[in-house]
Amino acid sequence: MKKEKNGLSGLISRMDDFKIDGIGLAVYALLAIILIIVVSLNVLPQGIFGALFVMVIMGNIFYWLGAHLPIFKSYLGGGAVFALFAPALLGIAGIIPKTVIKTVDSFMSSTGFIDFFIISLIVGAILGMNREMLLKASVRFLPVAFLSMAVAFLAVGLMSMLIGKGFRYGALFVAFPIMGGGIGAGAIPLSKIYHEAFGGSTDFLSMLLPAVILGNVFAIIGAGLISKVFANSKGNGHGKMLPGNFDDVSKDSLTITYQKMGVGLMIAAAFLMIGLTLNHFIPMINEYAFIILLVIIFKACGWIPKYYEESAVTFSNSITKNLTHALLAGVGLTKLDLPVLGHSLTWQFVVLVLTSVIVIAIAAALIGKLFGLYPVESAITAGLVNNSMGGTGNISVLAACDRMNLIGFAQMGNRLGGAIMLVAAGIYISIFG
């Protein structure tokens, strides 16, 4: 019989049996101590290593805590919400120095890490889908998403009238920004539309951001609740958009090699380059829309050999597994502006945002069922995702319900639907002022 280890080595061995995202507790504690030391001495690297070291350590531990804390795991979106809010609160409290926040923000924005993450997921997720399912689901999905957004828009306007704020307030400052496709592609261009229409020195962006942020938070919580409440429902596809015996590439027994990782990276990069090229000639269409459309066409026509499909899926899965929690922490630390949100939290505003989130989820579930989609998946991807902060918001919503493989549908509805809302906002202002 093996002798039981005693003393320090035995304690370390027992701690190492307890793992957080593959890292033993003893090693994790050591990494955390290293982080505290380099931050205290102000020697944290300002590039990719420094930012990822901070994001991975925070993201993994906070996601784990949120997934195990009783109230959070059951009612408040679990690990995804905790991984977003904990870093944001630590930043506001000054526990995380501004130099660290600046390093993470620079990595998230300037280096294009968010685009890298999302494009990798989109290409891998779509190429990993069953071809027949992708075609059948795609033609059903967009009508469901657009109709659900229209229903939610009317519901917010009517609720705004009911609580004494008027249809115009609900439309301009809740419905349009919350369904506009996020911040960069939604709230910012929408604020410019408002400024050109109304003039003056009003900071419209600060008036639009609260709806985007709070809507995303409620959408994350909603996605977690829906996936848990309807876990055993016949309307739950458990990650599949519509009923049927469809075998995804991602579910096959893939042979994972280092070379496939590199090949998958280049496949994703190639689609990005083509999307950017098309966007250069047709700038009114977002490059994400081109990328999604291209990947769907290549998948549907069978133009990509199985080896390259598997490589893209392998690369995508590795990114999802290792960096999702880190990305959530980075978004919370740098993009979640809690002070701006706090200043706008009137009961009327909260009611209107809740109306949008609840109605769009219910509408997407019911309309999705009519179109042959699973109601749970439809409520999340055609509904709740369209009340998020764009790409990072989509990831947060899908992470809360463990449906990251649906990122292609999420981006499709969010980008195209958001563009339609911006056009609708311009038309609405020109008619009703």
Secondary structure, 3 states (H helix, E strand, C coil): CCCCCCHHHHHHHHHHHCEECCEEHHHHHHHHHHHHHHHHCCCCCCCHHHHHHHHHHHHHHHHHHHHHCHHHHHHCCHHHHHHHHHHHHHHHCCCCCHHHHHHHHHHHHCCCHHHHHHHHHHHHHHHCCCHHHHHHHHHHHHHHHHHHHHHHHHHHHHHHHHCCCHHHHHHHHHHHHHCCCCHHHHHHHHHHHHHHHHCCCCCHHHHHHHHHHHHHHHHHHHHHHHHHHCCCCCCCCCCCCCCCCCCCHHHCCCCCCHHHHHHHHHHHHHHHHHHHHHHHHCCCCCHHHHHHHHHHHHHHHCCCCHHHHHHHHHHHHHHHHHHHHHHHHHHHHHCCCHHHHHHCCCHHHHHHHHHHHHHHHHHHHHHHHHCCCCHHHHHHHHHHHHHCCCHHHHHHHHHHCCCHHHHHHHHHHHHHHHHHHHHHHHHHHHHHC
